[in-house]
Each structure stands twice: as C-alpha cells, then as structure tokens.
Amino acid sequence: MAGSSATRRSTGTKKQDDMTDMQANETTLSDLERCLLNDFQRDFPLSPTPYADIAHKLGVSEAEVLGALTHLKQQGAVSRVGAVLRPNTVGVSTLAAMAVPNAELETAAALVSAYPEVNHNYEREHRLNLWFVVTAPDSARLQQVLNEISTRSGYAVLPFPLLEDYHIDLGFDLKWT
Amino acid sequence: MSLAPQTGRTSPLLDETDRRLLAAIQSGLPLVPRPYAELGARLGLSEVEVMARLQQLQTRGVIRRFGVVVRHHEVGYGANAMVVWDVPDAQVRELGRCLSGFDFITLCYRRPRHLPQWRYNLYCMIHGKTREDVLSNLEWMVNRCGMQSLPHEVLFSRRRFKQCGAAYFGETPAAGSVGGG
C-alpha cells in the first residue's frame, strides 16, 4: 500500500503505526468474528443483555460473543462497541493540516498527537502532509489548541472545519467473500 | 426542498446526564453480560434509564450510529485515500450527495477553501483493500457522478500517528483506544 517510504523505526512512539507494517489479519478471523464485525455496526441491541441477544441470533453462547469481541478489541480490529456521534453536536471539531519537511515530520507529528484533543493524526501524500482532527469542548479551546500547535511546531496550521456533511453513516460493508 | 441533515446547527440540548452518559460510553460499551446496568452503576442511573437515554439520543440524531466500530485498516482495508475536489459552490451539495451514495465512501464533507494554497472544497474518504482498488473505485465514481472535468487530488495515507475516539469532554481518551500498535 501507500507508504513504502516509511521504514521501521525502533525509536518511533508506540502510537505510531507504520501502515505498511500492519498486515491485514482478515484471513485469521473466525466466522463469528467476521459476522460480529460486519453485521452489528449499527442498531446494536438496546436490551439488558445485548450480547446474549446477539448470541441467540447467531446460535452461539453469550460467552463466545463476549470472548470474540474482547479478542477483536485486543487485536485492534474493533475500536469499541459504541456510539458514533454527529459532528459538532457534542463539542466542536475540525480537520487541520500542516506542511512539514520530511525530516521534521515525526517530531511535529508527536507534538500534535500528544494533545488529548487530537483523535486522528495521519501522514498523507501531499505537500500538506500532516492531517489531524481536533475535538474540544468549545471553540475557544479548539482555537487555542490550533494556535499552540502552530506556535510550538513553527508551522502554519490550516483549519478545515466541516461546513456540510453529506454522508449517512450506516457502517461499512466489509464484503467478506 | 429537502432538509440537509447536518446543516441544522440548532444542537439539540443535552442535559448533564446525557453528557455524562456520552462521555462514559466514548471508551466503549463494557463487554460484560449487563453492560447498560454497569454503565448505570457508574453514573448513578438505572439500567432502564441508560437504555432509554441511548435510544433517545439515537432518535434525536446525536448518536448517528450505535454498534461495533471497526478499524478498517486492521480488517483488510489497508488503503485509504482522502480525495479532494474543487467544485463550483453551487454544485457542492448535489455532487456531495452523489459521492456519498457509494458504499466504499466513509465520509463526505464540504469544507472551506484556503486560497491561494488550497482550492478544494469537497472531501471524501475512500477505503479499499489495495491502492488499485481505491483508484478504480474512484474512477468509477467520478464517471457516475459526472465529475471528470473537476480538478481533484488523491491523498493516500502513509503513517498513522494516532487514531482513537474523540475526547469530547476534556477527559483523556480511554486506555486501549489508541491506534492498534
């Protein structure tokens, strides 16, 4: 995939994943895991025993469902069983980008990632090569984080706040075949 | 004219309990037999109230989707591109809706231009198993939406420095929610 230029660095932070090193573990997933990953991305049961309900539907035990989800979470395939919130309903967020010389990119990226307000931070193939999302309780704090990142890193931060959202999030069909 | 679902900035008022519940759930529903009861015990709410509030938050659109949140990269979708277009302002909504109809699109937003450095105002995210898959899906989509002549750039991701759920309330993101390494 994309980042063939990235190399393994023993000094890299733990949070940094080299996308080329992360091998898809699609082939090692069990049928139950595939089903849990694909079929329960929305409308999760709001009953006292959601995992037992899913187990019943799939003809397995509750313990198997809980075990599979725990395993998927440990593996990193599942980020969480949880809520995806509509942007800017709770707190405010923006996408932002910086153009950083390659030699400085890791340092700048670490500075950005260290903010708890930053929840995504990627290198992308462009002159504007560092892209991240900042989410804060209010716009004053959001602006403060953007200003601080710019001041401390020495690079201009371009904010790209969301103006209109066209996507209806129904989850993502993994098309297991 | 149909309502654009996300333009209403009349953010539905969330009470303090909603906020605490959303904060508690950001790290994920507990993986125990009675997860809503456990959340309730943490927050001083009954199991029934937790379920009712989560239902209401979904109905009101605060929660867009409630379920398993998958990391695409870890399940075989190793290629991810942000595609950006320079679209005449009057056409952004129509084209945004066209793009968001494809099932390989996971985000589709209008964002401001930053002239002169950045001319693009329409963004989408495409996930694919390979770079070639992403590019062929992109070509298919561009043709279907009639966007062949519109300037665009494809920004594939390289390194992922951080990926976790947002911390909306000033709390530290939950342990274990930071990208898979």
Interface residues (C-beta under 8 A of the other chain):
Chain A: M1 A2 G3 S5 A6 T13 K14 K15 Q16 D17 D18 M19 M22 A24 N25 E26 L29 L36 L37 F40 Q41 R42 D43 F44 L46 S47 P48 T49 P50 Y51 A52 E62 L66 L69 T70 K73 Q75 G76 A77 V78 S79 R80 V81 G82 A83 V84 L85 R86 P87 N88 T89 V90 G91 S93 L95 A109 A110 V112 S113 P116 E117 V118 N119 H120 N121 Y122 E123 R124 E125 H126 L128 W131 F132 V133 T135 A136 P137 R141 L158 F160 P161 L162 L163 E164 D165 Y166 H167 I168 D169 L170 G171 F172 D173 L174
Chain B: A4 P5 Q6 T7 R9 S11 P12 L14 R19 L22 I25 Q26 S27 G28 L29 L31 V32 P33 R34 P35 Y36 A37 E47 M51 L54 Q55 L57 G61 V62 I63 R64 R65 F66 G67 V68 V69 V70 R71 H72 H73 E74 V75 G76 Y77 G78 A79 N80 M82 V92 R93 G96 R97 L99 S100 D103 I105 T106 L107 C108 Y109 R110 R111 P112 H114 Q117 W118 Y123 C124 H127 K129 T130 R131 E153 V154 L155 F156 S157 R158 R159 R160 F161 K162 Q163 C164 G165 A166 A167 Y168 F169 G170 E171 T172 P173 A174 G176 S177 V178 G179 G180 G181
